[in-house]
Amino acid sequence: MRCPFCGNIDTQVKDSRPAEDHVSIRRRRFCPACGGRFTTYERVQLRDLVVIKTNGRREDFDRDKLERSIRIALQKRPIDPERIDQMISGIVRRLESMGETDIPSKMIGEIVMETLARIDTVAYVRFASVYKNFQAADDFDKFVSELRPETQAEK
């Protein structure tokens, strides 16, 4: 593992233990060249996924990109960070277990929206506003009005 401070490629693992989510390994590392200490995480990856964008372009699936977009939607919401990590891991496992290596971006967006809808309605609307490319307040109004009958039926 390359040292993020000096670029040395020969770093040493000082401590390994399961991470809080129990789906990754947390490793504390030390660089003998500069004395820097840093942490890495190791996860199981079942298959290499490729995202097919709406314009047909292909790019490697990036878990960090998925995590960033979900965390932005959940920003300042009362959701435990561990719950967010579990949700992201669940989405990635679901994508990996689909049996396909090529995943349309539309399918990923739908899965994220479905998951967010179960966790937090505000985050769901936030994510949908970007995913569905809302252009005006009327877009929000129409989307939220579609949500209301479902919430009324649950009460």
Protein Blocks (a to p, Z undefined) as FASTA:
>chain_A
ZZfklopabdcdfbdcddfkopaccdddddfknopacdddddddfbacddddfkopacdd
dfklmmmmmmmmmgoiacdfklmmmmmmmmmmmmmmnopabdcfklmmmmmmmmmmmmom
klmmmmmmmmnopabfklmmmmmmmmmmmmmmmZZ
